Amino acid sequence: MLTSIPTSFNASINKVVVTLIEAFLLVFLVVFIFLQDVRSTLIPAIAVPVSIIGTFFFLNLFGYSINLLTLFALVLAIGIVVDDAIVVVEAIHAKLEEGATSSLQASYDAMDEITGAIISITLVMGAVFIPVTFITGPTGVFYEQFGVTLIVAIAISAINALTLSPALSALFLKPSSEKKEMKGLLNRFFTAFNRGFKKATDSYVKSLGFLYRNKWTTVAIILFSFGAIWWVSKITPTGFVPNEDRGTIFVNMELPSGASHDRTVAAFSELNNKISEIPGVKGGTFVNGFSLISGSGSNYGLGFIQLDDWGERKEDAKSADAIIGQLFQLAAGIPEASFLFFAPPSIPGFGVSSGFELQLLDRSGGDFNKLDKVTRDYLKELMARPEIQYAQSSFNTEYPQYKMIINTPKAKEAGVSISSIFGTMQGYIGGIYTANFSKFGKQYRVYIQALPTDRASKEDLNNLYVRNDNGVMAPISQFVTLERVYGPQAVNRFNLFGSASVNGAPAAGYSTGDAIKAIEEVSENLPKNYGIDFSGLTREEVSASSQTLFIIILSIMFVYFILAAQYESYLLPLAVLLSLSVGIMGAFVSTYLMGLEANIYFQIALVMLLGLLAKNAILIVEFAIQRRKAGYTIVDAAFEGAKVRLRPILMTSFAFIIGLMPLVFAGGIGAMGNRSIGTGAVGGLLIGTILGVFIIPILFIFFQWLQEKITGNKTSNQELVTEK
């Protein structure tokens, strides 16, 4: 009784599709509250299906499939693709409210002001994802799927904002004089909302005057954000891909070395009778003689426990982690066997379980008994760490074996080749595949092997014969002596070294990143010529952790050079980039406070956040530059840009934030991935927007003054000290 991959996948897809619809409805609601007009709201709403359908077309063209990663990206894209359309509609809306008598002329005037900003936003949003699409390995697959999907959606959104949205605005929107006044409860709500927003805007402009007079406040905020990023990133748990409830629990069972197959069957039968007592468990399937971790052997067993559907396990007590804890308690009542219960690997094909996986290496090529002793001591030290729930190795040198001692001189004297001796032993004891035969429409294999009763003891060697060069049969016991020894059932090598595979899981309250740190600390005490090397998904996690800083720096560099080309200045882009720090701080703080890991989903949210926060800064800076060119002082240009662009910034930011709330509070299958990417993005954009709208104008004032001072503009020195 297994939860098939299609069942789990379809449940995940359905969950994301529901989230997609919820996000669209929430974004539509936020836009309607700000624009207060169904006609105006329809224009950004139309941008969503246009961008999403266009994205599907190009994904198919590029050879991508519809999977969890691309659908995740589309959920995020809903909040992003409406941004450009919202900026266009809001700008045209503002022109009509200022007294424009023609929606067509209002569209022309608004597009003259915001076309540059839309192009800058599009280039920056695309630029943050361009570097990550070239990352290789499993990490690169995640980034590439997200990056390409979002780049395509953002590009289509920009084209839509520059063409379709202005045309629809000219057709749908009406001058203020032609609008019908709303009545009833909705009118009272919008009147109160507008009155409150106007007061908030006036207070906001006054606050900018305070920050301008107390410039060190902005410096302190930025320095504090950098310090908070460094500190919180150190204490936030790390991981690669979060462990999800996939509706299945893997079971690995091991009996003492050399235990019979019958004992394995009996232990599994006892476990199977007990698991039905646990709420949320549907049933189990068990296989004897094989192990997920240790290979094959009579003392091994593996099993798959299927859980009830996710809709029937909404309580925390029925989650996969809770059920695993109950299974360990039940298994403690079966002392003759050692059980491990664990979730499937987060990424199929990378290891056999969630948690961590490593190889203990003997670089000296020494004795296996020494490797076994070192492994046991190493596991004891690991289990003593609070970060480790369990750690176990399949390597064991206590399996009873027979060592063949061949009397080579006597065999050669009798004309018996060594290969004939090996072949005879293989045929009678181990079995040899010889032929096929067909019967009842099926094909069967033929193996030759002595009956179990004829190969049960050392004395049975006397009944085995080998042919010499003269065709005479001789008892094989004349040339072979068996010696009882103990050793490993299988010998593994990793990077050419003898190795012992170690699997384990972090304890409750700790992440795989914490477990990896503990492993590295314990490994420092290993004897000389012994070491460890990570494998499976753990190897990818270690590799990915070193790429995070590189990815962010590369994305910021792309944004910087694009803005430098756009503004024709090497200084002005710094006003945008320095403002990103408060949002990144918000992402780390919110992730830490929610008890989540800084994993690959969080890293993707962080990269996306760079573009979203830069968008807010670009809207203010672009408008301030236009006002500066129109003859405004630097301070007046900055304050006017902040005041005019406050509404679209809040609209786009809150539309994205509200659209991602279903991810933040997600449950069921894929919940941890949803929460990781949603919490980081929402927390970062919320804090980044609230603090960013205050510090961006002040940063613009400083860097614009510095730019003009360096380029030789003599009037700028006087304008800087002009107080609002």
C-alpha positions as CSV (number, residue, x, y, z in Angstrom):
1,M,0.0,0.0,0.0
2,L,2.1,2.9,-1.3
3,T,1.4,6.5,-2.0
4,S,2.4,6.6,-5.6
5,I,4.4,9.4,-7.0
6,P,1.6,10.5,-9.3
7,T,-0.8,10.6,-6.3
8,S,1.6,12.8,-4.3
9,F,2.4,14.9,-7.3
10,N,-1.2,15.5,-8.3
11,A,-2.1,16.5,-4.7
12,S,0.8,19.0,-4.8
13,I,-0.3,20.3,-8.2
14,N,-3.9,20.7,-7.0
15,K,-2.7,22.5,-3.9
16,V,-0.6,25.0,-5.9
17,V,-3.5,25.6,-8.4
18,V,-5.8,26.4,-5.5
19,T,-3.2,28.8,-4.1
20,L,-2.9,30.4,-7.6
21,I,-6.6,31.1,-7.7
22,E,-6.6,32.5,-4.1
23,A,-3.6,34.7,-4.9
24,F,-5.4,36.1,-8.0
25,L,-8.6,36.9,-6.0
26,L,-6.6,38.6,-3.2
27,V,-4.6,40.7,-5.6
28,F,-7.8,41.7,-7.4
29,L,-9.3,42.8,-4.0
30,V,-6.3,44.9,-3.0
31,V,-6.2,46.7,-6.3
32,F,-9.9,47.4,-6.1
33,I,-9.6,49.0,-2.6
34,F,-6.9,51.4,-3.8
35,L,-8.4,52.3,-7.3
36,Q,-12.0,52.1,-6.1
37,D,-13.3,51.5,-9.6
38,V,-14.2,48.2,-11.3
39,R,-13.1,49.5,-14.7
40,S,-9.7,50.5,-13.3
41,T,-9.3,47.2,-11.5
42,L,-10.1,45.1,-14.6
43,I,-7.0,46.4,-16.4
44,P,-4.4,44.9,-13.9
45,A,-6.6,41.8,-13.6
46,I,-6.5,41.3,-17.4
47,A,-2.7,41.5,-17.2
48,V,-2.5,38.3,-15.1
49,P,-4.0,35.8,-17.5
50,V,-2.2,37.5,-20.4
51,S,1.2,37.1,-18.7
52,I,0.4,33.6,-17.3
53,I,-0.8,32.2,-20.6
54,G,2.1,33.8,-22.4
55,T,4.5,32.2,-19.9
56,F,3.0,28.8,-20.5
57,F,3.6,29.2,-24.2
58,F,7.3,30.1,-23.8
59,L,7.9,27.4,-21.2
60,N,6.7,24.9,-23.7
61,L,8.8,26.5,-26.4
62,F,11.9,26.2,-24.2
63,G,11.2,22.6,-23.3
64,Y,10.1,23.0,-19.7
65,S,7.3,21.1,-18.1
66,I,4.5,22.1,-15.7
67,N,5.9,21.1,-12.4
68,L,5.9,22.3,-8.8
69,L,8.7,24.7,-9.4
70,T,7.2,26.4,-12.4
71,L,3.8,26.6,-10.7
72,F,5.4,28.0,-7.6
73,A,7.0,30.6,-9.8
74,L,3.6,31.5,-11.3
75,V,2.1,32.0,-7.9
76,L,4.9,34.5,-7.2
77,A,4.5,36.0,-10.7
78,I,0.8,36.9,-10.0
79,G,1.9,39.5,-7.5
80,I,4.7,40.7,-9.8
81,V,3.0,40.9,-13.2
82,V,0.3,43.2,-11.9
83,D,2.9,45.7,-10.7
84,D,3.5,47.3,-14.1
85,A,-0.2,47.4,-15.0
86,I,-0.9,48.9,-11.6
87,V,1.7,51.6,-12.1
88,V,0.2,52.5,-15.5
89,V,-3.4,52.6,-14.3
90,E,-2.6,54.5,-11.2
91,A,-0.6,57.1,-13.2
92,I,-3.4,57.6,-15.7
93,H,-5.9,57.6,-12.8
94,A,-3.9,60.3,-11.1
95,K,-3.9,62.4,-14.3
96,L,-7.7,62.1,-14.6
97,E,-8.2,63.1,-10.9
98,E,-5.9,66.1,-11.5
99,G,-8.4,67.4,-14.1
100,A,-7.5,65.8,-17.4
101,T,-10.6,65.9,-19.6
102,S,-9.6,63.0,-22.0
103,S,-8.6,59.5,-20.9
104,L,-6.6,59.3,-24.1
105,Q,-4.6,62.4,-23.4
106,A,-4.2,61.3,-19.8
107,S,-2.7,58.0,-21.0
108,Y,-0.2,59.8,-23.2
109,D,0.9,62.2,-20.4
110,A,1.2,59.4,-17.9
111,M,3.2,57.1,-20.2
112,D,5.6,59.9,-20.9
113,E,6.4,60.0,-17.2
114,I,6.5,56.3,-16.3
115,T,7.8,54.5,-19.4
116,G,11.4,54.9,-18.3
117,A,10.5,53.5,-14.8
118,I,8.7,50.5,-16.3
119,I,11.7,49.7,-18.5
120,S,14.0,50.0,-15.5
121,I,11.9,47.9,-13.3
122,T,11.6,45.2,-16.0
123,L,15.4,45.1,-16.6
124,V,16.1,45.0,-12.9
125,M,13.6,42.3,-12.1
126,G,15.0,40.2,-15.0
127,A,18.6,41.0,-14.1
128,V,18.3,39.5,-10.6
129,F,17.4,36.1,-12.0
130,I,19.7,36.1,-15.0
131,P,22.9,35.1,-13.0
132,V,21.2,32.3,-11.1
133,T,19.9,30.6,-14.3
134,F,23.6,29.6,-15.1
135,I,24.2,27.8,-11.8
136,T,24.7,24.1,-12.4
137,G,23.8,21.0,-10.4
138,P,20.6,20.3,-8.5
139,T,20.7,23.8,-7.0
140,G,20.8,25.2,-10.5
141,V,17.7,23.2,-11.5
142,F,15.7,25.0,-8.8
143,Y,17.0,28.5,-9.7
144,E,16.7,27.9,-13.4
145,Q,13.0,26.8,-13.2
146,F,12.1,29.7,-11.1
147,G,14.3,32.2,-12.9
148,V,13.2,31.4,-16.5
149,T,9.5,31.3,-15.5
150,L,9.7,34.7,-13.7
151,I,11.9,36.3,-16.4
152,V,9.4,35.3,-19.1
153,A,6.4,36.4,-17.0
154,I,8.0,39.8,-16.2
155,A,8.9,40.5,-19.8
156,I,5.4,39.8,-21.0
157,S,4.0,41.9,-18.2
158,A,6.2,44.8,-19.3
159,I,5.1,44.5,-22.9
160,N,1.6,44.4,-21.7
161,A,2.1,47.5,-19.5
162,L,3.6,49.5,-22.4
163,T,0.9,48.5,-25.0
164,L,-2.3,46.9,-23.8
165,S,-2.7,48.6,-20.4
166,P,-2.5,52.2,-21.7
167,A,-4.9,51.3,-24.6
168,L,-7.4,49.7,-22.2
169,S,-7.1,52.7,-19.9
170,A,-7.9,55.0,-22.7
171,L,-11.0,52.9,-23.5
172,F,-12.2,52.0,-20.0
173,L,-11.3,55.0,-17.8
174,K,-13.4,58.1,-17.6
175,P,-12.6,61.7,-16.4
176,S,-13.7,62.5,-12.9
177,S,-16.5,64.7,-14.2
178,E,-18.1,61.8,-16.0
179,K,-17.9,59.3,-13.1
180,K,-21.0,58.3,-11.2
181,E,-20.7,58.8,-7.5
182,M,-21.0,55.6,-5.5
183,K,-23.6,55.4,-2.8
184,G,-24.2,53.3,0.3
185,L,-21.7,51.5,2.5
186,L,-19.1,51.1,-0.2
187,N,-19.0,54.9,-0.7
188,R,-18.6,55.5,3.0
189,F,-15.8,53.0,3.2
190,F,-13.9,54.6,0.2
191,T,-14.4,58.1,1.5
192,A,-13.0,57.1,4.9
193,F,-10.1,55.2,3.2
194,N,-9.2,58.2,1.0
195,R,-9.4,60.6,3.9
196,G,-7.1,58.3,6.0
197,F,-4.7,57.8,3.1
198,K,-4.4,61.6,2.5
199,K,-3.6,62.2,6.2
200,A,-1.1,59.4,6.1
201,T,0.5,60.9,2.9
202,D,0.8,64.3,4.5
203,S,2.3,62.8,7.7
204,Y,4.7,60.8,5.5
205,V,6.0,64.0,3.7
206,K,6.5,65.7,7.1
207,S,8.4,62.7,8.3
208,L,10.7,63.0,5.3
209,G,11.4,66.5,6.4
210,F,12.4,65.3,9.8
211,L,14.7,62.6,8.3
212,Y,16.3,65.2,6.0
213,R,17.0,67.4,9.0
214,N,18.4,64.4,11.0
215,K,20.3,62.6,8.3
216,W,22.1,60.4,10.7
217,T,18.8,58.6,11.3
218,T,18.9,57.1,7.8
219,V,22.5,56.2,8.2
220,A,21.7,54.5,11.5
221,I,18.8,52.5,10.0
222,I,21.0,51.2,7.2
223,L,23.9,50.3,9.5
224,F,21.5,48.6,11.9
225,S,19.9,46.6,9.0
226,F,23.4,45.4,7.9
227,G,24.2,44.3,11.4
228,A,20.8,42.6,11.8
229,I,21.4,40.7,8.6
230,W,24.7,39.4,9.8
231,W,23.5,38.5,13.2
232,V,20.2,36.9,12.3
233,S,21.8,34.9,9.4
234,K,24.1,33.3,12.0
235,I,21.3,32.2,14.3
236,T,18.7,31.2,11.6
237,P,18.6,27.4,11.0
238,T,19.8,26.4,7.6
239,G,18.8,23.6,5.2
240,F,18.6,22.6,1.6
241,V,15.1,21.5,0.7
242,P,12.5,21.3,3.6
243,N,11.2,17.9,4.6
244,E,7.6,17.6,3.4
245,D,4.8,15.4,4.5
246,R,4.5,13.2,1.4
247,G,2.0,10.7,2.8
248,T,4.6,7.9,3.1
249,I,7.0,6.8,5.8
250,F,10.0,4.5,5.0
251,V,10.9,1.7,7.4
252,N,14.3,0.1,7.7
253,M,14.7,-2.9,9.9
254,E,17.9,-4.7,10.9
255,L,18.2,-7.9,13.1
256,P,21.5,-9.1,14.6
257,S,24.1,-10.3,12.1
258,G,23.3,-13.7,10.6
259,A,19.7,-13.7,11.8
260,S,17.5,-16.0,9.7
261,H,14.8,-14.9,7.3
262,D,12.1,-16.4,9.5
263,R,13.1,-14.1,12.4
264,T,12.8,-11.1,10.0
265,V,9.3,-12.1,8.9
266,A,8.2,-12.5,12.5
267,A,9.5,-9.1,13.5
268,F,7.8,-7.3,10.6
269,S,4.6,-9.2,11.3
270,E,4.6,-7.9,14.8
271,L,5.2,-4.4,13.7
272,N,2.4,-4.6,11.1
273,N,-0.1,-5.6,13.8
274,K,0.8,-2.6,15.9
275,I,0.8,0.2,13.3
276,S,-2.9,0.0,12.8
277,E,-3.3,1.4,16.3
278,I,-1.8,4.8,15.2
279,P,-4.4,7.4,14.0
280,G,-3.6,8.6,10.5
281,V,-2.0,5.4,9.3
282,K,-3.7,3.6,6.5
283,G,-1.5,0.5,6.2
284,G,1.9,-0.8,5.3
285,T,3.9,-2.9,2.9
286,F,6.9,-4.8,4.0
287,V,9.7,-6.6,2.1
288,N,12.1,-9.1,3.8
289,G,15.7,-9.7,2.9
290,F,16.4,-6.1,1.6
291,S,17.3,-2.8,3.2
292,L,17.1,0.7,2.0
293,I,20.4,1.5,3.7
294,S,22.3,-1.7,4.0
295,G,21.6,-3.7,0.8
296,S,20.4,-7.3,0.9
297,G,20.7,-9.9,3.6
298,S,18.5,-12.4,5.6
299,N,18.6,-10.1,8.6
300,Y,17.3,-7.0,6.7
301,G,13.9,-5.7,5.9
302,L,12.3,-2.6,4.4
303,G,8.8,-1.2,4.6
304,F,6.5,1.5,3.4
305,I,3.8,2.9,5.6
306,Q,1.0,4.8,3.8
307,L,-0.7,7.6,5.7
308,D,-4.3,8.8,5.3
309,D,-5.0,11.6,2.8
310,W,-3.7,15.0,3.8
311,G,-7.3,16.3,4.1
312,E,-7.9,13.7,6.8
313,R,-4.7,14.6,8.8
314,K,-5.1,18.3,9.5
315,E,-4.3,17.9,13.2
316,D,-0.6,18.3,14.2
317,A,-0.8,14.9,16.0
318,K,-1.4,13.2,12.6
319,S,1.5,14.9,10.7
320,A,4.2,12.6,9.3
321,D,6.7,13.8,12.0
322,A,4.3,13.1,14.8
323,I,3.5,9.6,13.4
324,I,7.2,8.8,13.0
325,G,7.6,9.6,16.7
326,Q,4.8,7.2,17.6
327,L,6.3,4.5,15.4
328,F,9.6,4.7,17.3
329,Q,7.7,4.2,20.5
330,L,5.9,1.2,19.2
331,A,9.1,-0.3,17.8
332,A,10.7,-0.1,21.2
333,G,8.5,-3.0,22.1
334,I,10.2,-5.2,19.6
335,P,13.6,-5.6,21.2
336,E,14.9,-8.3,18.8
337,A,15.0,-5.9,15.9
338,S,16.3,-2.4,15.3
339,F,13.9,-0.1,13.4
340,L,14.4,3.2,11.7
341,F,11.5,5.3,10.5
342,F,12.1,8.3,8.2
343,A,10.5,10.4,5.5
344,P,11.4,9.9,1.8
345,P,14.2,12.1,0.5
346,S,13.1,15.7,-0.4
347,I,14.4,15.2,-3.9
348,P,13.9,11.7,-5.3
349,G,17.2,10.1,-6.4
350,F,19.3,12.0,-3.9
351,G,19.9,9.5,-1.1
352,V,17.3,7.1,0.4
353,S,16.0,9.3,3.2
354,S,15.6,12.8,4.5
355,G,18.1,13.9,7.1
356,F,21.8,13.6,6.4
357,E,24.1,11.1,4.7
358,L,27.8,10.8,4.8
359,Q,30.7,8.4,4.2
360,L,33.4,7.6,6.8
361,L,36.6,7.1,4.9
362,D,39.6,5.0,5.7
363,R,42.3,6.8,3.6
364,S,45.0,4.4,4.7
365,G,43.4,1.3,3.2
366,G,43.8,-0.5,6.6
367,D,41.9,-3.3,8.3
368,F,38.1,-3.4,8.1
369,N,38.0,-4.3,11.8
370,K,39.7,-1.0,12.6
371,L,37.2,0.9,10.3
372,D,34.4,-0.8,12.1
373,K,35.7,0.3,15.5
374,V,36.3,3.8,14.4
375,T,32.8,3.9,12.9
376,R,31.2,2.7,16.2
377,D,33.1,5.3,18.2
378,Y,32.2,8.0,15.7
379,L,28.5,7.1,16.0
380,K,28.6,7.2,19.8
381,E,30.0,10.7,19.6
382,L,27.4,11.8,17.1
383,M,24.5,10.4,19.2
384,A,25.8,12.3,22.2
385,R,25.2,15.6,20.4
386,P,21.8,17.2,21.0
387,E,21.5,18.2,17.3
388,I,21.3,14.5,16.3
389,Q,18.2,12.4,16.7
390,Y,19.8,9.2,15.4
391,A,22.9,8.2,13.4
392,Q,23.5,4.6,12.2
393,S,25.7,2.7,9.8
394,S,25.1,-0.5,8.0
395,F,28.9,-1.3,8.2
396,N,29.4,-4.4,10.4
397,T,32.3,-6.8,10.6
398,E,30.5,-9.4,12.7
399,Y,28.8,-11.4,10.0
400,P,29.7,-15.1,10.2
401,Q,31.6,-16.1,7.1
402,Y,33.8,-18.9,5.7
403,K,37.2,-18.2,4.4
404,M,38.4,-20.5,1.5
405,I,42.0,-21.6,1.9
406,I,43.1,-23.3,-1.4
407,N,46.1,-25.6,-1.5
408,T,47.4,-24.3,-4.7
409,P,50.5,-26.6,-5.1
410,K,48.3,-29.7,-4.5
411,A,45.7,-28.5,-7.0
412,K,48.4,-27.9,-9.7
413,E,49.9,-31.3,-8.9
414,A,46.5,-33.0,-9.5
415,G,45.9,-31.0,-12.7
416,V,43.0,-29.0,-11.2
417,S,42.9,-25.3,-12.2
418,I,42.0,-22.7,-9.6
419,S,39.2,-21.3,-11.9
420,S,37.6,-24.8,-11.9
421,I,37.6,-24.9,-8.1
422,F,36.0,-21.4,-8.0
423,G,33.5,-22.4,-10.7
424,T,32.5,-25.5,-8.9
425,M,32.0,-23.7,-5.6
426,Q,30.0,-21.0,-7.3
427,G,27.7,-23.5,-9.0
428,Y,27.0,-25.7,-6.0
429,I,27.0,-23.1,-3.2
430,G,26.1,-19.7,-4.8
431,G,24.2,-20.8,-8.0
432,I,24.8,-20.0,-11.7
433,Y,22.4,-18.7,-14.3
434,T,22.5,-21.1,-17.2
435,A,19.6,-20.7,-19.6
436,N,16.0,-19.6,-20.2
437,F,12.8,-21.6,-21.0
438,S,9.3,-20.6,-22.0
439,K,6.1,-21.9,-20.5
440,F,2.5,-20.7,-20.3
441,G,3.5,-17.7,-22.4
442,K,6.2,-16.5,-19.9
443,Q,9.9,-16.8,-19.9
444,Y,11.7,-18.2,-16.9
445,R,15.4,-18.3,-15.9
446,V,17.3,-21.6,-15.1
447,Y,19.8,-21.6,-12.2
448,I,21.9,-24.6,-11.1
449,Q,22.6,-24.9,-7.4
450,A,22.9,-27.7,-4.8
451,L,19.9,-28.4,-2.6
452,P,20.0,-26.6,0.8
453,T,20.4,-29.9,2.6
454,D,23.5,-30.7,0.5
455,R,25.3,-27.4,1.4
456,A,24.5,-27.0,5.1
457,S,27.8,-27.9,6.7
458,K,31.5,-28.0,6.1
459,E,31.4,-31.8,5.7
460,D,29.2,-31.4,2.6
461,L,32.4,-30.4,0.7
462,N,33.2,-34.1,0.6
463,N,30.3,-34.6,-1.8
464,L,31.5,-31.9,-4.2
465,Y,33.8,-33.0,-7.0
466,V,35.9,-31.1,-9.5
467,R,37.3,-32.3,-12.9
468,N,41.0,-32.3,-13.5
469,D,42.9,-32.0,-16.8
470,N,42.5,-35.8,-17.5
471,G,38.7,-35.7,-17.0
472,V,39.0,-37.5,-13.6
473,M,36.7,-36.3,-10.8
474,A,38.4,-35.4,-7.5
475,P,36.8,-34.4,-4.2
476,I,37.1,-30.7,-3.9
477,S,37.8,-31.1,-0.1
478,Q,41.3,-32.3,-1.1
479,F,42.1,-28.7,-2.3
480,V,39.8,-26.5,-0.2
481,T,39.7,-25.9,3.5
482,L,37.1,-23.7,5.1
483,E,37.9,-21.5,8.1
484,R,35.3,-19.8,10.2
485,V,35.8,-16.0,10.2
486,Y,33.8,-12.8,10.8
487,G,33.7,-9.8,8.5
488,P,31.5,-7.2,6.6
489,Q,28.7,-8.5,4.5
490,A,29.7,-6.0,1.7
491,V,32.7,-3.7,1.2
492,N,31.9,-0.2,-0.1
493,R,34.3,2.3,-1.6
494,F,33.8,6.0,-1.9
495,N,36.3,8.0,-4.0
496,L,38.5,4.9,-4.1
497,F,38.7,4.6,-0.3
498,G,37.1,2.0,1.9
499,S,34.1,3.6,3.5
500,A,31.2,3.1,6.0
501,S,27.9,4.8,5.0
502,V,26.3,6.8,7.9
503,N,22.7,7.9,7.8
504,G,20.8,10.0,10.3
505,A,18.4,12.7,11.1
506,P,18.5,16.0,13.1
507,A,16.7,16.1,16.4
508,A,13.4,18.0,16.8
509,G,14.0,21.7,16.8
510,Y,17.2,21.4,14.8
511,S,17.8,21.7,11.1
512,T,20.0,19.7,8.8
513,G,22.4,22.7,8.8
514,D,22.7,22.4,12.5
515,A,23.3,18.6,12.1
516,I,26.0,19.2,9.5
517,K,27.8,21.6,11.9
518,A,27.7,19.0,14.6
519,I,29.1,16.4,12.3
520,E,32.0,18.6,11.2
521,E,32.8,19.3,14.8
522,V,32.8,15.6,15.8
523,S,34.8,14.7,12.7
524,E,37.7,16.8,13.9
525,N,38.3,14.1,16.6
526,L,38.7,11.2,14.1
527,P,42.0,9.3,14.1
528,K,44.7,10.1,11.6
529,N,44.0,8.8,8.0
530,Y,40.2,8.8,8.7
531,G,37.8,11.4,7.5
532,I,34.3,12.1,6.2
533,D,32.8,13.1,2.9
534,F,29.1,14.0,2.5
535,S,27.0,12.3,-0.1
536,G,23.4,12.4,-1.4
537,L,21.3,15.5,-0.7
538,T,23.7,16.5,2.2
539,R,26.5,17.0,-0.3
540,E,24.3,19.3,-2.4
541,E,23.3,21.2,0.8
542,V,26.9,21.9,1.7
543,S,27.7,22.9,-1.9
544,A,24.6,25.2,-2.1
545,S,25.4,27.0,1.3
546,S,28.6,28.3,-0.2
547,Q,26.8,29.7,-3.2
548,T,24.2,31.9,-1.4
549,L,26.4,34.9,-0.9
550,F,27.9,34.6,-4.4
551,I,24.4,34.5,-5.9
552,I,23.2,37.6,-4.1
553,I,26.4,39.6,-4.8
554,L,26.1,38.7,-8.5
555,S,22.4,39.7,-8.7
556,I,23.2,43.0,-7.0
557,M,26.0,43.7,-9.5
558,F,23.7,43.1,-12.4
559,V,21.2,45.5,-10.9
560,Y,23.9,48.1,-10.3
561,F,25.3,48.1,-13.8
562,I,21.8,48.2,-15.4
563,L,20.8,51.2,-13.3
564,A,24.2,52.8,-13.9
565,A,23.5,52.6,-17.6
566,Q,19.9,53.8,-17.1
567,Y,20.8,56.8,-15.0
568,E,24.2,57.5,-16.7
569,S,25.7,57.6,-13.2
570,Y,27.8,55.4,-11.0
571,L,26.6,57.0,-7.8
572,L,22.8,57.3,-8.2
573,P,22.2,53.5,-8.3
574,L,23.7,53.3,-4.8
575,A,20.5,55.1,-3.6
576,V,18.6,52.0,-4.8
577,L,21.0,49.4,-3.7
578,L,21.5,50.6,-0.1
579,S,17.7,50.7,0.4
580,L,17.6,46.9,-0.3
581,S,19.3,46.2,3.1
582,V,16.1,46.9,5.2
583,G,14.1,44.4,3.1
584,I,16.7,41.7,3.3
585,M,16.8,42.2,7.0
586,G,13.1,41.8,7.1
587,A,13.3,38.5,5.2
588,F,15.8,37.1,7.7
589,V,14.0,38.3,10.8
590,S,10.6,37.0,9.6
591,T,12.0,33.6,8.7
592,Y,13.8,33.3,12.1
593,L,10.7,34.4,14.1
594,M,8.5,31.9,12.2
595,G,10.9,29.1,13.1
596,L,11.7,28.3,9.5
597,E,15.0,27.4,7.8
598,A,17.1,29.5,5.4
599,N,16.9,26.9,2.6
600,I,16.9,27.1,-1.1
601,Y,13.3,28.3,-1.3
602,F,14.3,31.2,1.0
603,Q,17.3,31.9,-1.2
604,I,14.9,32.2,-4.2
605,A,12.6,34.5,-2.3
606,L,15.7,36.6,-1.4
607,V,16.8,36.9,-5.0
608,M,13.2,37.9,-6.0
609,L,13.0,40.3,-3.1
610,L,16.0,42.2,-4.5
611,G,14.0,43.0,-7.7
612,L,10.8,43.9,-5.8
613,L,12.5,46.3,-3.4
614,A,14.6,47.8,-6.2
615,K,11.3,48.4,-8.0
616,N,10.0,50.6,-5.2
617,A,13.2,52.6,-5.1
618,I,13.2,53.0,-8.9
619,L,9.7,54.4,-8.9
620,I,10.8,57.2,-6.5
621,V,14.2,57.8,-8.0
622,E,13.0,57.9,-11.6
623,F,10.3,60.4,-10.8
624,A,12.7,62.5,-8.7
625,I,15.1,62.7,-11.6
626,Q,12.4,63.9,-13.9
627,R,11.4,66.6,-11.4
628,R,15.1,67.6,-10.9
629,K,15.5,68.0,-14.7
630,A,12.3,70.1,-14.7
631,G,14.0,72.6,-12.3
632,Y,13.1,71.4,-8.9
633,T,15.6,71.6,-6.1
634,I,17.1,68.2,-5.1
635,V,15.1,68.1,-1.9
636,D,11.8,69.2,-3.5
637,A,12.4,66.6,-6.4
638,A,13.0,63.8,-3.9
639,F,10.0,64.7,-1.7
640,E,7.7,65.2,-4.7
641,G,8.8,61.8,-6.2
642,A,8.1,60.1,-2.8
643,K,4.7,61.7,-2.4
644,V,3.5,61.0,-6.0
645,R,4.8,57.4,-6.1
646,L,3.7,56.5,-2.5
647,R,0.3,55.2,-3.7
648,P,1.6,52.9,-6.5
649,I,4.4,51.6,-4.3
650,L,1.9,50.7,-1.6
651,M,-0.6,49.2,-4.1
652,T,2.0,47.0,-5.8
653,S,3.7,46.0,-2.5
654,F,0.5,45.1,-0.7
655,A,-1.0,43.4,-3.7
656,F,2.1,41.1,-3.7
657,I,2.0,40.7,0.1
658,I,-1.7,39.8,0.3
659,G,-1.4,37.6,-2.8
660,L,1.3,35.5,-1.0
661,M,-0.6,35.1,2.3
662,P,-2.0,31.7,1.3
663,L,1.7,30.5,1.1
664,V,2.6,31.9,4.5
665,F,-0.3,30.1,6.2
666,A,-0.2,27.0,3.9
667,G,-0.9,23.5,5.3
668,G,-1.0,20.0,3.9
669,I,1.3,18.7,1.2
670,G,4.1,21.1,0.3
671,A,3.4,23.3,3.3
672,M,7.0,23.8,4.4
673,G,8.1,24.8,0.9
674,N,5.2,27.2,0.6
675,R,5.9,28.8,4.0
676,S,9.6,29.1,3.4
677,I,9.2,31.0,0.2
678,G,6.1,33.0,1.3
679,T,7.3,34.1,4.7
680,G,10.7,35.3,3.5
681,A,9.1,37.2,0.6
682,V,6.2,38.7,2.6
683,G,8.3,39.7,5.6
684,G,11.1,41.2,3.5
685,L,8.8,43.2,1.3
686,L,6.6,44.4,4.2
687,I,9.5,45.7,6.2
688,G,11.4,46.8,3.1
689,T,8.4,48.9,1.9
690,I,7.6,50.5,5.3
691,L,11.2,51.5,5.9
692,G,12.2,51.9,2.3
693,V,9.8,54.7,1.5
694,F,11.4,56.8,4.2
695,I,15.1,56.2,3.5
696,I,15.0,56.1,-0.4
697,P,14.3,59.9,-0.8
698,I,17.0,60.7,1.7
699,L,19.5,58.5,-0.1
700,F,18.5,60.1,-3.4
701,I,19.2,63.6,-2.0
702,F,22.6,62.6,-0.9
703,F,23.8,60.7,-4.0
704,Q,22.2,63.3,-6.4
705,W,24.0,66.1,-4.5
706,L,27.3,64.1,-4.6
707,Q,26.8,63.4,-8.3
708,E,26.2,67.0,-9.2
709,K,29.1,68.1,-7.0
710,I,31.5,65.7,-8.8
711,T,30.3,66.7,-12.2
712,G,30.7,70.3,-11.4
713,N,27.2,71.7,-10.9
714,K,27.8,74.7,-8.7
715,T,24.2,75.3,-7.6
716,S,23.9,71.9,-6.0
717,N,25.9,72.8,-2.9
718,Q,23.4,75.5,-2.0
719,E,20.4,73.3,-2.8
720,L,21.4,70.6,-0.5
721,V,21.0,72.8,2.6
722,T,17.6,74.0,1.4
723,E,15.1,72.8,4.1
724,K,11.6,71.6,3.3
